[in-house]
Amino acid sequence: DKGKEIDQYLQKAAQNGYAGSVLVAQKGNVILQKGYGLADQENKRVQTAQTFFSVGSITKQFTGAAILK
């Protein structure tokens, strides 16, 4: 199924340094919710689906797009 395919791809990506959390839904149903790689390399803390991220100033792009729209 699609969730397993995506999971396998992201596991390989994590072996090559990818780190992040993923939520994939299809027609309102969650098919994959998982973390990959390390959230904190220094302390070897793994990434989970519940890992919090600091969004920093990335929200400026969304605000600008909303204003333009």
N, C-alpha and C positions, 0 to 999 in steps of 0.2 A: 504494500500500500504506500501511498504518497508520503505519509509520516515517517515510515521506515527508510525510504529512499533519502529523504532530506536529512534524517538523523545520521545515516551512514556517511553522507557527504560532509556534514559538519564535524563528525568525529575525525575524519581524515584531515579536515581543515585545522582542527584543534591540534593535531599532531604536528602541523606545520606552523603553529604559533597563533592561530585564531583564538580569541577569547570573547565570549559574549553570551547573552541569553536570548532565546528565540521562542516566540509564540506564533504558531501557524494555525489558522482557522480556515475551515472550508464550509461554506453554507451555514455558518453559525456554530459549527462543532469544532472544538479544539482537537487537532490531529497531532500536534507536537508542542510540548512545553518543557524546555530543558535548558540547562546551562552547559557551556563547553569551555574548557581551558581553565586558567587560573584567574580569579578575581584579584588576588594579591600575591604577586610572585615572591615577594620577600618572605611572607609568612606561609606560603604554600596553601593559601585558602582557595578552594575550588569555586568556580562559578556555578550558581544554581539558577533556577527559574525565578527565585525570589530575591536575587542579588539586586541591591539598590545601586543606581548610577547617578553620578553628579552630571547634570545636563549642561552646566556651565552656560555659555552664551549662545548655545545652539538654538535657543527659543527665539532669538532675534530674527532668524530666517523665517520661522513660521509666522511670527507677528507681521513681518514685512509682506509675506505672501497674502496673509489675510487682509491687510490694508489695501493692497493692490487689487485684490478680488472685489 
